[in-house]
Amino acid sequence: MPDNGTYIGRRHGFINLNPGNEKVMRDAPKSASEVRASELRSVLRELNGSSTDIEASACISSDGYTIASVMGPGVDPDRFGAMCASLLALAHRAGQEINRGNLKLVLVEGELGIMLLVHAGPDAILAVAAKPSKNLGKIILDSRKIALKLLEVLDLNKLKANS
């Protein structure tokens, strides 16, 4: 830590507590992946806010890396992402085996709620956890819309990275 100020957190950076010393350190700018994750979390919050039944959501790469998530405490996003990607891959293979075409959605129903896995393009998955709901159709429609928004953010970030 430098001696020209006191660190009070990532959000605020350094504050100069030495009146004669005018140097104030600021945090380094966010990386492209941090900006992308922030944009994706904003989209996920939109989904979570669309229904009181939606409890958590995550954007996961097809290889199981959690890109962004809005989840409660006690959930390991990396482990959750890896399991969702594996589940989706197995469901895809099972669908291919019985000639169902390209997989669009996986629905897992448990005693305490549902989980949806929706493709967000060829390289990403939207995972949604929700309470048992009488309005499952709305949750599915909202999830599909949000998956398209996630794809737009991911594609826009790819374009920025390539330019």
N, C-alpha and C positions, 0 to 999 in steps of 0.2 A: 504494500500500500504506500502511495506517495504521502509525503508529510505536508502537502499543500492543501489538504482538505480532508473531509471525512466522508466515507462512503455511506450512503443511506439507502441503497437499493438500486436494482437495475433500472427501475422506472425513472428515478430522479438523478442518477449519476452521482457525481461528487459535488459537495457544497464546500465552498471556501470558508473556513472558520478562522483563517489568519488574515486580519484586516489589511496588512501591508502587502500581502502576496496576492496578486490579481490573477494568477494562473488557476483556472478551474478545469479539471478533467471531466470529460463527458464519455459516456459509453460509446464504443465503436458502433458504426451503423449496423443494422441488422443484415444478415446474409440473405441471399436470394431464397434459400430453403426456409429460413425463419419467416420471411415475408409471405411466402407461399403457404406455409402452415397456418399463419395468422388469417390469411384470406379464406382458407378452407375451413378453419374453426368458425369463422363468421357465418359461412354457409351452413355448417352443421348446427350452429345455435338457432338459425332460422328454422331448420327442421324441428329441433327440439321444442321450439316455441310454438310450433303450429298445432300441437296437440298436448294436452296435459297427460296423455297416456304414454308419450314417448319419453323414455328415461335416459337413454344414452345413444350416441351415434359415433361412428368413426369412418374415416377414409383410409383404406388399406391398399397397399400395392398388391399386385397379383402374386408377388412372391412372399407376402406375409408381413411386410414392414408397415407399421402404423404411421401414416404420413401426418394425420391430424386426428384428434379425438375430443369429444366433449362427453366425459364419463364421470361417474361418481368415484369417490375414494374406494380403495380396496380392489380396484380392477387394474391388472397389469396390462397396459395397452399393447406391449410387444407380444406377450403371450396370447392375448386375445386376437391380435391381428394374424399371428401364425396359425392359430386354430381355425379362424374364419377362412383364410386362404386355402387351407387343407380341405375344409368342408366343401367349399365351393368347387375345388378341383375334382373331388370325388363325385359330387352331384353332377358336374359337367360330364364326367366319364360315364356315369350311370345313364344319364340322358342320351348320350351318344350310343350307348349299347342297345338301347331300346328305340332308337331312331326318333327321338323327340326334337331334334334340331338344336339350334343354339340355345343355351341356357339363359334365361332372363332373370330369374328370381328363385331364391331358396327361402322357404318359410319353415322355421322350426318352432313348434308349439310346445311349451312346457306348462307345468301346473301354475307357475307364477307369472307367465307372460309369453310373449313371442319374440322371435329374432328373425329379422329379414336380412338377406344378403342380396344386393342388387348390383349388377355390373354398372360401373361408371366409366365406360370406355373399355378398351382392350387391356389396359394396364392397371385399373383401379377398381375397388369394390367399396360400396357403401354398406356398412353394417349398422343395423338399427335394433335397439332393444326397447320393447314397449310392454306396458301392462296388458293383461287380457282386455280386449276392447270389443265393444259391440260395433265399432266403426272401423273394422280392419281394412275395408276397401279404401277409405280416406287415407289411412296410414300408408297403404301400398302406393296410392296415387301420389301422395306428397313425397314419398321416398323416391319414386321414379323421377319426379320433377327435380328434386335435389340432386340426384345422381347426375342429371344432365348439367346442372349448375356446377357441380364438382368437376365434371369433364371440361367445361368451359374454362374454369380457373386453371386446371392442369394444362390444358392446351395453350392458354394464353402465356403461362409461365414457360412452357417449352419454346414458344415463339420468341419470348424475351431472351431466353438463354442462347438461342441460336442466332440472334441478331447482334 
